[in-house]
Amino acid sequence: MMRTTSSAMLSPDRVHDIASLVTAADDYDVVRRAIAHIRGNWRQQPDIDTIAEAAKVTPTELHHLFRRWAGLTPKAFLQALTLDYARGLLRDSASVLEATYEVGLSGPGRLHDLFVTHESMSPGEWKSGAEGLEMRYGFHASPFGQALVIAAPRGLAGVALADPGGEQEALADMMRRWPKATYVEDTQGTAPLAARIFDPNLWRADQPLRVVLIGTDFEVRVWETLLKIPMGRFTTYSDIACKLESPKAARAVGAAVGKNPISFVVPCHRVIGKSGELTGYHWGLTRKRAMLGWEAGQVS
């Protein structure tokens, strides 16, 4: 078959579109090479110059491109890989010293700094499941009933909600989550945290609450994903599983969501069933509806 076509000049808009596509493809290839180098060499803890050389761009170009495409810097990506592997080693009974050198860090101090920055606890505290960690707690009024606020030395570790007369059961429920920790009642000390949690006038994007997530590696990854759900929006268990690159793990995601220790702040109430129906909530379905309605009012 012979096909006859007519020749015409491309419009300026079309030329611009093609140029943009070419640029995007080139940028993607740079980020792809950088990620491949980091994943293949993270134990050597490569610096930005080495990664940029592998990606065939300057360090400054790589920093901006990587942040735009991946949402974090090359250094932060390297730290995330290192931390994820270190968690696995500690969970599998490696000592802090063994984990330090296995992930390519120069000394335990660097692993300590990495854990404190990203986990708000030391590697030893993480490994022991909060053994010896002092938890201070207090009950405070909230829009959703009495709130039990629990603070670890480096940040907010727990928020539970109680019906009238159910305060002690709420406390016992939270204590069962970290049975190796030490608990001290400190209503005055936890009051500023409670105010920052429930008073929208005290919410500051430039001064976020520091939260301490204590759980298994999978649970923490689920809870971190919950933190990214904007107010007024919803997600499903299967969507979270897909974000974690485990699309068949919706049931496991549901179990982790149900164990979320920081009610309202880590917004498990924004997770709904695949059909769009509200599903169960550890602190009661009525309270979940109230939270969603309250947030809808804040957004509007």
C-alpha positions in Angstrom: 0.0 0.0 0.0 1.3 3.4 -0.9 0.3 6.3 1.4 0.6 9.9 0.3 1.0 12.6 3.0 1.2 16.3 2.8 4.1 18.2 4.3 3.5 21.1 6.8 5.6 23.1 9.2 5.0 22.3 12.9 3.3 25.0 15.0 5.4 26.7 17.7 3.2 25.1 20.4 3.9 21.6 18.9 7.6 22.3 18.7 7.5 23.4 22.4 5.6 20.2 23.4 8.1 18.0 21.6 11.0 19.8 23.2 9.4 19.5 26.6 9.0 15.7 26.1 12.6 15.3 25.1 13.8 17.3 28.1 11.6 15.3 30.5 13.0 12.0 29.0 16.5 13.3 29.5 15.8 14.4 33.1 14.2 11.0 33.8 17.3 9.2 32.5 19.5 11.3 34.8 17.4 10.4 37.8 17.3 6.8 36.8 21.1 6.6 36.6 21.4 8.3 40.0 19.0 5.9 41.7 20.7 2.9 40.1 24.0 4.0 41.4 22.8 4.7 44.9 20.9 1.4 45.1 24.0 -0.5 43.8 26.6 1.2 45.9 24.8 2.5 49.1 27.0 0.4 51.4 29.9 2.6 50.2 27.9 5.7 51.2 28.7 7.6 48.0 28.8 11.4 48.2 26.9 13.7 45.9 29.9 14.2 43.6 30.2 10.5 43.0 26.5 10.1 42.4 26.4 13.1 40.0 29.4 11.7 38.1 27.5 8.4 37.6 24.4 10.3 36.5 26.6 12.4 34.1 25.5 15.8 35.5 26.9 18.3 37.9 26.1 17.9 41.7 23.9 21.0 41.6 21.9 19.8 38.6 21.5 16.4 40.2 20.3 17.9 43.5 17.5 19.9 41.8 16.5 17.2 39.3 16.4 14.5 41.9 14.3 16.6 44.3 11.8 17.5 41.6 11.4 14.0 40.3 11.7 11.9 43.5 10.5 14.4 46.2 13.7 14.2 48.2 17.4 14.8 47.8 19.9 12.1 46.7 21.4 12.2 50.3 17.9 11.7 51.8 17.3 8.8 49.4 20.6 7.2 50.5 19.8 7.7 54.2 16.4 6.0 53.6 18.0 3.0 52.1 20.6 2.8 54.8 18.0 3.2 57.6 15.7 0.6 56.1 18.5 -2.0 56.0 19.7 -1.1 59.5 16.2 -1.7 60.8 16.2 -5.1 59.3 19.5 -6.0 60.8 18.5 -4.8 64.3 15.2 -6.6 64.0 17.2 -9.8 63.1 19.3 -9.6 66.3 22.4 -7.8 65.0 24.0 -5.5 67.6 24.2 -1.8 67.0 27.9 -2.1 66.2 27.3 -4.9 63.7 24.5 -3.0 62.0 26.7 0.2 61.9 29.5 -1.5 59.9 27.2 -3.7 57.8 25.4 -0.6 56.4 28.7 1.1 55.6 28.8 3.8 58.3 32.0 4.8 59.9 30.9 4.4 63.5 27.9 3.9 65.9 27.6 7.7 66.3 26.5 8.1 62.7 23.9 5.3 63.1 22.7 6.9 66.3 22.3 10.3 64.5 20.4 8.7 61.6 17.9 7.0 63.9 17.4 10.0 66.1 16.8 12.2 63.1 14.3 9.8 61.4 13.0 7.6 64.2 13.2 10.1 67.1 14.9 7.4 69.1 18.3 5.7 69.4 19.1 2.4 67.5 19.2 0.7 70.9 15.8 2.0 71.9 14.4 1.0 68.5 15.9 -2.5 68.8 14.5 -3.1 72.3 11.0 -2.0 71.4 11.1 1.0 73.7 12.6 -0.9 76.7 13.6 1.6 79.4 12.1 4.5 77.4 10.2 6.9 79.7 6.7 7.7 78.5 4.9 10.7 80.1 1.1 10.8 79.8 -1.9 13.0 80.6 -5.6 13.2 79.8 -6.9 16.3 78.1 -10.2 17.5 76.6 -10.5 17.3 72.8 -13.3 17.8 70.3 -13.7 14.0 70.2 -13.8 13.2 74.0 -11.0 12.7 76.5 -7.7 12.4 74.8 -4.8 10.4 76.3 -1.6 12.1 75.1 1.7 10.1 75.5 5.1 11.8 75.0 8.5 10.1 74.6 11.7 12.1 75.2 11.9 13.1 71.6 8.3 13.6 70.6 4.7 12.6 70.5 4.4 8.8 70.8 0.7 8.2 71.4 -2.8 9.6 71.3 -5.8 7.6 72.4 -9.4 8.6 72.8 -11.7 7.5 75.6 -15.4 7.6 76.4 -16.4 8.9 79.9 -15.2 6.4 82.5 -13.0 4.6 80.0 -9.8 6.5 80.7 -8.0 3.7 82.5 -8.8 1.2 79.8 -7.5 3.6 77.2 -4.3 3.9 79.2 -4.0 0.1 79.6 -4.5 -0.4 75.9 -1.7 2.0 75.1 0.6 0.5 77.7 0.1 -3.0 76.1 1.6 -1.6 72.9 4.9 -0.8 74.6 5.0 -3.1 77.7 8.8 -2.5 78.2 8.5 1.3 78.6 8.2 3.2 81.9 5.1 5.3 82.3 4.9 8.5 84.3 1.8 10.7 84.7 2.5 14.3 83.7 -0.7 16.1 82.7 1.0 19.5 82.9 3.9 18.4 80.7 1.6 16.9 78.0 -0.8 19.8 78.0 1.2 21.9 75.3 1.2 18.8 73.0 -2.6 18.4 73.4 -3.1 22.0 72.6 -1.0 21.8 69.4 -2.8 18.6 68.3 -6.4 19.8 68.7 -6.3 23.6 68.3 -6.1 24.6 64.6 -4.9 28.0 65.6 -1.6 26.4 66.8 -1.0 24.4 63.6 2.1 25.6 61.9 3.4 24.1 58.7 6.9 25.4 59.5 6.8 23.9 63.0 5.4 20.4 62.6 4.9 18.1 65.5 7.6 15.6 66.0 6.1 12.1 66.2 7.8 8.9 67.4 6.6 5.9 65.6 7.3 2.7 67.5 6.3 -0.5 65.7 7.5 -3.1 63.2 9.1 -1.9 60.0 6.0 -2.6 58.0 3.7 -0.8 60.5 5.9 2.3 60.6 5.9 2.4 56.7 2.1 2.2 56.8 1.8 5.0 59.4 4.2 7.2 57.5 2.0 6.8 54.4 -1.0 7.8 56.5 0.8 11.0 57.4 0.8 12.0 53.7 -3.0 12.0 53.4 -4.2 15.6 53.2 -7.0 16.8 55.4 -10.4 16.4 53.7 -9.1 13.6 51.5 -9.5 9.8 51.7 -7.6 6.7 50.7 -8.1 2.9 50.8 -6.2 0.0 52.2 -5.4 -1.2 48.7 -4.2 2.2 47.7 -1.8 2.2 50.7 -0.6 -1.3 49.8 0.1 -0.1 46.2 2.1 2.9 47.5 4.2 0.5 49.6 4.7 -1.6 46.4 2.9 -4.5 48.0 -0.5 -4.5 46.1 -1.6 -7.8 47.6 -1.0 -6.7 51.2 -4.3 -4.8 51.8 -5.2 -7.0 54.7 -1.8 -6.5 56.3 -2.2 -2.8 55.8 -5.6 -2.9 57.5 -4.0 -4.6 60.5 -1.3 -2.0 60.7 -3.8 0.8 60.4 -5.8 -0.7 63.2 -2.6 -0.6 65.4 -1.9 3.1 64.8 -0.9 4.4 68.2 -1.3 8.1 67.4 -5.0 8.7 66.7 -5.9 11.8 64.7 -2.3 13.0 64.2 -1.5 9.9 62.1 -4.9 10.1 60.3 -6.0 6.5 60.1 -9.6 7.9 60.2 -9.1 9.0 56.5 -8.8 5.4 55.4 -12.1 4.0 53.9 -13.2 0.7 52.3 -12.7 0.1 48.6 -16.5 0.5 48.1 -16.3 4.0 49.6 -17.9 3.0 52.9 -16.5 3.9 56.3 -14.9 0.9 57.9 -14.1 0.1 61.6 -12.1 2.4 63.8 -10.2 1.4 66.9 -11.7 4.3 68.9 -15.3 3.9 67.5 -17.0 4.4 64.2 -19.1 7.3 65.6 -15.9 9.1 66.5 -14.4 8.5 63.1 -17.5 10.1 61.5 -17.1 13.1 63.9 -13.5 13.5 63.0 -14.2 13.5 59.3 -17.0 16.0 59.7 -14.9 18.3 61.9 -12.1 18.2 59.3 -14.5 19.0 56.5 -15.5 22.1 58.5 -11.8 23.1 58.9 -11.2 22.7 55.1 -14.2 24.7 54.1 
